[in-house]
């Protein structure tokens, strides 16, 4: 944990009861907290509606949406159960005397799903996911990875190319972990009421409690609403990556190019500290 963050880390008990509250309207008050296992079904429905609804059109759109919701729910449950299993193993090792610190007990189990719910009705208003990326290159380091062209393949006649790729993969696995935020989704009726900002703020508190001093996220360059919010919250572009998306039906739709922007915000500005420590 960076020295600059020491003393700011919340205890396990106090952090569990810490909640971010956003005053969304006179009749709506959103409370941001960690999701419960029984809420994963609602979260998967919200993610499918926000990110996939426009692609599921036509007579079989409802069937596509059902399949997408199921896939998202399966992945959310897998992440949840994997996190629980890692904590059980870590606690068992701690009891055996292999790990002494609480930092080591929680090591490798850093993944959280945050939800914003209406304080009065309990209705889901938004969600976001944060995780610790291990074994992945940081966005600003993506351009440093040597690319292998299609005509090279696995040609053993070029040992210098294969050795270079092997070194890059090994260096990638040895990179320090870094926090990543994804799947920020807000229901239509709760938009432009501070719910998204409250979710991002709570995500920042979460990764800070993990010992990080930054947060990285990815957003489309054409998403002006999200980019404006992130800019106002202090996020800066660190990398742009070309990609594509499907417009219209997910099967017969048109594939169009899109630019993804990786944004980063530093909580503590100290160049003497390595990022992701």
N, C-alpha and C positions, 0 to 999 in steps of 0.2 A: 504494500500500500504506500503511495507517495507520501513523503513526510508532510507536504503541504495540506493533505487531507486528514492527517491524524488529529484527533480531537473533534472532528466533525462527524465521524461515523456514528450513526445511531445504534443503540443497543438493540439486541434482537427483540426484546419485549416492547420497547418504545417504538421501534420501527413498525412492528406488526400492527400497532394501533394508530399509526400516523395515516391520515387521510387528507387528500387534497379536495377542496370544495370549490366549485365554480357556480356563481350566481348567474344562471342562464336566462331567467325571466322571472316575472313576479309570481308565476304559478309553477315554476320549474327550478329545482335546485339539484344540481348534479354532484354526486359524491364519487370520487375516484378511489378505487381500492383494488386489491389483488382479487382476481377471479376465483370463484369456487368451481370445483369439479362439475357440479350439476349445471353450471352456467355455460359449459363449453358448447352445448347444442345451440344456445342462443347466439353465442359468439360466431359459430360457424355459419349460421343463417345470415347474420349481419355482414360477415366478410363476403359471402357469396353474392348478396344483394348489392353491395357497394362496388365490388371489383369485377363481377362477372355478369350481372344482369343485362348489360347492354350487348353482350355477345350471345346471349341465349334468347334468340327470337325465332319466330316461325312456329309451325304446328308442334314441334317437338322441343320447344324451348323449356317447357316445364320439366320435361324428363332430363334435359341437360342440367338444369338448376338442381334437381334432386340429386343427381350423380355428383355434382360439384360440392354440394353441401356435405354429402357423405364422405367424400375424399378429404375435405378440410377437417371435418370432425374426427376422422380416423387419425390424421396427422397431429391434431391438437392433443388427443388422448395419448398418442404415442410419446410426444414430447413430455407430457405431464407424468406419465408412468416412468419414463426414463429418468427424469429428474428425481422422482421419489426413490427409484432403485439406487441411484448414485448416492443419495443422502443416507440410505440405509447401510450401504457398504461402507461409506465414510465414517458413520457413527460406530459401526461394528469395529472398524480398525482403530478408532479413537479409544474405545473401551479396552481394546487390547494393548494400548499404549503406543501404537504406531504413529498417531498424530496427537499433538497436544493442544494446538491452537484451534479456535473456532474458525479462523480463516482457512485452515487446512480441511476442516470438516466440511465446509461449504464449497470447497474447490471442485470445479468440474460440474457443479449443479446449478450454474447460473443461467436461469431461464425464467421469465415471468410473463404472465398475461394480465394486463391491467384493464379494468372495465370502469366505465362511468355509468352510474345508475341514478334514476330519479329518486331523491331521498324520500319522497312521499309514497310513490306507487311502486318503487323497485323496478321500474321499466328500464331495460338496457338502452342507453343513449349512445355509447361508443366503446371502442376497445383499441388496444395497442399491444404489441408484443416486443419484448426486449430480450436479447440473449447475448451470451459471451461467445464470440467467434474464435475458435481455436483451430490452428492449422490452416488459416486462410490469409492470403495476402491482404494488406490494407489497401483501400481504394487508390491512394496516391502512389502505391507501389506496383499497381497493375501494369503500368507501362514499362516497368523494368524487367518483366518476365520475357525471356526470349521466345518468340513465336516460331512454331515449326510448320512449314508450308505443307500442303497436301501431297506434293510430289516426293517429299522426303519420307513420310510414313515411318516405319520402323527399320529403315535401311541400316544394316550393320556396317555397310561400307563407309559410313560417315561417323566414325567414333567420336569425333569432336562435337558433333551436334547432339548425339545421344548423351554424352557426358555432361554437356551444358544443360540439357533438359533435366537430367537426373539431379544435378546440383541445385537447379532451381526448385524442384519438388522437395528436396531435402531441406533447403533453406526455408521454403514455405512452411513446412511442418514445424520448424524450430522458431517461427515468428512468435512474438509475445501476443497474448490474446487481446482482443479489443471489443468494445460493446457496440451492438448494432440494434437499431430500432426498425420495426417493419409492421405492416398491416395496421396502420392508423386508419380507423373507420369510424364515422359518425353518422347517425341516422339523419334522414332528411329534416325532420322537425326540430332537431337539436343543433343544426348547423348555424354558424355565425352567432353563437351565443357563448363562446368561450370554452366549450367542451373539449375541442381539439387541443387548445393551448393547455388546459388543465391536465389532459392525458400526457402530453409531452413533458410538462413540468414534473409530473409524478414519475415518468420514465427516467428523467435525469436524476431524481432523488434515488431511484432504485439502483442505477448503475453506480452512483456515487457511494452507496452503501456497500457495493461489491468491491470498492477500492479503485475505481476508474475516475479519471478527471476529464473525460470527454464522452461524446455520444456521436455516432455516425448513423446516417440514414440515406435512403435512396428515394428520389422522386423524379417524375417525368418533367422535362423542361417546359412542356406546354401546360402544366398544372399551375396556373398563375395564382390561384387562391392559396394553395399549399405553399408555394414558393414565397409568397408575400408574408405569410405567417411565420415561416421558418426564418426569413430574413429579419423580421422584427424581433425574433427571439434570439438573434445573434449567431445564426448558422451561416457558414461560408462554404462555397464550393471548393472541393479539393480534387475532384476528378469528374470527367464527363465520358460516358461510355455509350457507343452507338448500339442500338438494338432494333427490335421490331415489335409490333403488336397487330392484332387482328381487329379490323373494323367490321362490324356487322356480325353475322352468324359465325360461330366458332368453327364450323365445318366448311362453309362455302363463302365465308367473308374474305375481304381483301386484306392482304398483308401489307402494312405500311411501315416505313422506318420511323424510329423514335429515338430520342436522346435521353438517357438516364443520367441524372446529376447526383453525385455523392456529396452530401453536405456534412459538415462537422462543426461541433461547438465545443470549445474548451471551457471547462468550469474554472480551472486555475491556470493562469498563464505563467508558466515557469519553464524556460527552455532548458534548464539544467536537469529536468526530470524526464526520463524516457517515457513516451506515450505508451499506455497499455500496461504499465508496471503495476 
